């Protein structure tokens, strides 16, 4: 078969759900594993979250990091969605007993949880542009992101051209200076100008 090995755990979980990965999901995973960045534009409810995160998760499972730190940063403009996103990403992790943790960092995160995230960072961190800027201003940020491989920009159409979009772009440029090989994946349901959106995100 033409399946690359790192995707076997992902395929197994999809099979357990009785699902077959969509062609665009497979394309995104393979592109991710080959080191590319990209823009995923599909209608809401068609599986774009799994298209975006599973390539990164496959890599984490294949090559665990020796150092502690966040490996996948998921930026969402909608704080209200953080919980749902975390549950969607935790579902396969718990079902398959993958050794990964998911954390949420936004204005609602309790102080004790914030301290815990600094001491033992989750491999996957879901945050907002504002909270990310606060994190980057903190003295622990270099250690927190020393293992960062990938950033996902969710609902990118909501951010482009706004103050929060600029915050996200500034945060990204700092992260890229620290991690030159950083991969970025933007997700959007509706974008008028794909070229421009991709230029801003990638």
Secondary structure, 3 states (H helix, E strand, C coil): CCCCHHHHHHHHHHHHHCCCCCHHHHHHHHHHHCCCCEEEECCCCCCHHHHHHHHHHHHHHHCCCCCCCCCEEEECCCHHHHHHHHHHHHHHHHHHCCCCCEEEECCCCCHHHHHHHHHCCCCEEEECHHHHHHHHHCCCHHHHCCCCCEEEECCHHHHCCCHHHHHHHHHHHHHHHHCCCCEEEEEECCCCCHHHHHHHHC
